[in-house]
């Protein structure tokens, strides 16, 4: 019985195929138009629901140098290593709308590229209750070169290094990258919505210096 159904479906599909070829694709165009008309209200409803349930994000800690709202840049797409951003014309670091570090500008242009900080390598500052330590972040791990530090007992917040551009500023506003506890780095990956904020480079970028 199942073989009969499969054979019947195959014959129907083959018939549609030949009819479509001999009618200059008129059948496929008709089907496409039908499904487009049917799907259009569903797509519009999806967009309305997304806008309705989208959280209102308050911009924090990003009016840094003036009483003006900084330019927000549109995120076009994302891959495993970073984000493609429109009109990214200068180098620097990139924040989300909450002021959290998102990544570093790797390529500028009409469509620029921002590497995610958690997929990058750079020095970090670890701040414990009565201790500040320099470390190095790479591949979801933190290396601490100081042999006098007991890593198993260390509990600290992790920030982008104070010696990198804007590092001290982000630290002062408690924009940490995660927590280091008992030898394990518990990473805090930021959420990225439709737009990001660029803080332009100044001085030397020593991210790759260990």
C-alpha positions as CSV (number, residue, x, y, z in Angstrom):
1,X,0.0,0.0,0.0
2,X,2.8,2.5,0.9
3,X,4.6,1.7,-2.3
4,X,1.4,2.5,-4.2
5,X,1.2,5.9,-2.5
6,X,4.8,6.7,-3.1
7,X,4.4,5.7,-6.8
8,X,1.3,7.9,-7.1
9,X,3.1,10.9,-5.6
10,X,6.1,10.4,-7.8
11,X,3.8,10.3,-10.9
12,X,2.0,13.5,-9.8
13,X,5.2,15.3,-9.2
14,X,6.7,14.2,-12.5
15,X,3.5,15.3,-14.3
16,X,3.7,18.8,-12.6
17,X,7.4,19.0,-13.6
18,X,6.7,18.3,-17.3
19,X,3.7,20.6,-17.4
20,X,5.8,23.3,-15.8
21,X,8.5,22.9,-18.4
22,X,6.1,23.0,-21.3
23,X,4.2,26.0,-20.0
24,X,7.3,28.1,-19.5
25,X,7.3,27.8,-15.7
26,X,3.8,29.2,-15.3
27,X,2.7,26.6,-12.8
28,X,5.7,27.2,-10.5
29,X,5.2,30.9,-10.8
30,X,1.6,30.6,-9.8
31,X,2.5,28.4,-6.8
32,X,5.2,30.9,-5.8
33,X,2.7,33.8,-6.0
34,X,0.1,31.9,-4.0
35,X,2.5,31.0,-1.2
36,X,3.9,34.6,-1.2
37,X,0.4,36.0,-0.7
38,X,-0.3,33.4,2.1
39,X,3.0,33.9,3.9
40,X,3.0,37.7,3.8
41,X,0.5,38.2,6.7
42,X,2.3,35.7,8.7
43,X,5.6,37.5,8.2
44,X,4.1,40.8,9.0
45,X,2.6,39.3,12.2
46,X,6.0,37.9,13.1
47,X,7.7,41.3,12.7
48,X,5.0,43.0,14.8
49,X,5.3,40.4,17.6
50,X,9.1,40.8,17.6
51,X,8.8,44.5,18.0
52,X,6.1,44.2,20.7
53,X,8.1,41.8,22.8
54,X,11.5,43.4,22.3
55,X,12.9,44.8,25.5
56,X,13.5,48.5,25.7
57,X,17.2,48.8,26.2
58,X,18.5,51.8,28.2
59,X,21.8,53.2,27.0
60,X,24.2,53.4,30.0
61,X,27.7,54.8,30.6
62,X,28.3,55.8,27.0
63,X,28.0,59.6,27.1
64,X,31.7,59.8,27.6
65,X,33.2,62.9,26.2
66,X,30.2,65.2,25.6
67,X,26.5,65.6,26.4
68,X,25.6,64.1,23.1
69,X,24.3,60.7,22.2
70,X,27.0,58.7,20.4
71,X,26.5,57.4,16.9
72,X,24.9,54.0,16.8
73,X,26.1,51.7,14.0
74,X,23.9,49.1,12.4
75,X,24.9,45.4,12.8
76,X,24.3,43.7,9.4
77,X,25.2,40.1,10.2
78,X,27.2,37.8,12.5
79,X,29.5,34.9,12.1
80,X,31.4,32.7,14.5
81,X,34.3,35.2,15.0
82,X,32.6,38.6,14.8
83,X,30.0,41.0,13.4
84,X,29.7,42.9,10.1
85,X,28.8,46.5,10.8
86,X,27.7,49.3,8.4
87,X,29.8,52.5,8.1
88,X,32.5,51.4,10.4
89,X,35.0,53.9,9.2
90,X,37.4,54.1,12.2
91,X,39.3,51.6,14.4
92,X,38.6,51.2,18.1
93,X,36.6,49.2,20.5
94,X,32.9,48.4,20.1
95,X,30.2,48.4,22.8
96,X,26.6,47.3,22.9
97,X,23.8,49.6,23.9
98,X,24.4,48.8,27.6
99,X,28.0,49.9,27.4
100,X,29.4,46.4,27.5
101,X,32.5,45.5,25.5
102,X,31.5,43.6,22.3
103,X,34.8,43.5,20.4
104,X,37.6,45.1,18.5
105,X,37.5,46.7,15.0
106,X,39.5,44.5,12.6
107,X,38.4,46.0,9.3
108,X,37.0,49.5,8.5
109,X,34.8,50.6,5.5
110,X,31.2,50.9,4.4
111,X,30.9,47.4,5.8
112,X,33.4,46.9,8.6
113,X,34.2,43.9,10.7
114,X,34.3,43.6,14.5
115,X,36.0,40.6,16.1
116,X,34.2,39.3,19.2
117,X,36.3,39.9,22.3
118,X,35.8,36.3,23.5
119,X,37.3,35.1,20.2
120,X,40.3,37.4,20.5
121,X,43.5,37.5,22.5
122,X,44.4,40.5,24.8
123,X,45.7,41.4,28.3
124,X,43.2,41.6,31.1
125,X,43.1,43.0,34.6
126,X,41.8,40.9,37.5
127,X,40.5,42.7,40.5
128,X,40.1,40.9,43.8
129,X,39.1,42.4,47.2
130,X,42.6,43.6,48.1
131,X,44.5,42.6,44.9
132,X,44.9,43.7,41.3
133,X,46.6,41.3,38.9
134,X,47.6,41.4,35.2
135,X,46.7,38.4,33.1
136,X,46.2,37.3,29.5
137,X,43.0,36.1,27.9
138,X,43.1,33.5,25.1
139,X,40.6,30.8,24.0
140,X,38.2,31.2,27.0
141,X,41.1,30.8,29.4
142,X,43.1,33.3,31.4
143,X,46.8,32.9,32.0
144,X,48.3,34.6,35.1
145,X,52.2,34.8,34.8
146,X,52.8,35.7,38.4
147,X,54.0,32.5,40.2
148,X,53.2,34.0,43.6
149,X,49.5,34.0,42.9
150,X,47.5,31.0,44.2
151,X,45.1,30.4,41.3
152,X,42.9,27.9,43.2
153,X,42.1,30.5,45.8
154,X,41.8,33.5,43.6
155,X,38.4,35.1,43.2
156,X,38.3,38.2,41.0
157,X,36.4,40.2,38.4
158,X,38.0,40.2,35.0
159,X,38.3,43.4,33.0
160,X,39.9,44.4,29.7
161,X,43.4,45.6,30.7
162,X,43.6,49.0,32.2
163,X,46.6,49.6,29.9
164,X,44.5,49.2,26.7
165,X,42.6,52.2,25.3
166,X,39.4,52.7,27.3
167,X,40.4,49.9,29.7
168,X,40.4,52.0,32.8
169,X,37.2,53.7,31.8
170,X,35.3,50.4,31.4
171,X,36.7,49.1,34.7
172,X,35.5,52.3,36.5
173,X,32.0,51.6,35.2
174,X,32.2,48.0,36.3
175,X,31.9,46.6,32.7
176,X,33.6,43.3,33.5
177,X,34.2,40.4,31.2
178,X,33.4,37.7,33.7
179,X,34.6,36.2,36.9
180,X,37.7,34.2,37.7
181,X,37.1,31.7,40.5
182,X,39.0,28.6,41.6
183,X,41.2,28.6,38.5
184,X,38.2,28.8,36.1
185,X,37.2,31.8,34.0
186,X,33.4,32.2,34.0
187,X,32.8,34.3,30.9
188,X,30.1,36.9,30.5
189,X,29.3,37.1,26.8
190,X,27.3,40.3,26.1
191,X,24.1,40.4,24.0
192,X,24.2,42.4,20.8
193,X,21.0,43.8,19.4
194,X,20.5,45.8,16.2
195,X,23.1,48.5,16.9
196,X,26.5,49.0,18.5
197,X,28.6,52.0,19.5
198,X,32.2,52.7,18.4
199,X,34.8,54.3,20.7
200,X,37.6,55.4,18.4
201,X,41.2,54.4,18.9
202,X,43.8,56.6,20.5
203,X,47.4,55.8,21.5
204,X,48.8,52.3,20.9
205,X,46.8,49.1,20.7
206,X,48.8,46.6,22.7
207,X,46.3,43.8,22.6
208,X,48.7,41.2,21.3
209,X,51.5,42.0,23.7
210,X,51.6,39.5,26.5
